[in-house]
Amino acid sequence: MKTDKAFAMLGMATKAGKVVSGEFATEKAVKSAHAYLVIVASDASDNTKKMFTNMCNFYNVPLRIYGNKESLAHAIGKEMRASVAITEAGFSDVIIKHMDCNNSAEV
């Protein structure tokens, strides 16, 4: 597997304490205006994808459907995760840039 720079940056953001994961923590970050980016795994349930799509549209938070639950969890050093939120603008900007470059190969 090739190194994915978006996931590498996600790991760095996690070490810096700028990532929350799991459905409830991600939802709380979006609703409290702490989320600068939400990432949902491509193999998350349709309900989860729809919920975060609608929520992020309403709160004007960028959303990316990217990777799968296993790769997302591995990047942040946790068990399976369907959703994460980046809580720092600098990390979110860099991660979005890398995801948008890789998205055609990933999805």
Secondary structure, 3 states (H helix, E strand, C coil): CCCCHHHHHHHHHHHCCCEEECHHHHHHHHHCCCCCEEEECCCCCHHHHHHHHHHHHHHCCCEEECCCHHHHHHHHCCCCCCEEEECCHHHHHHHHHHHHHHHHHHC
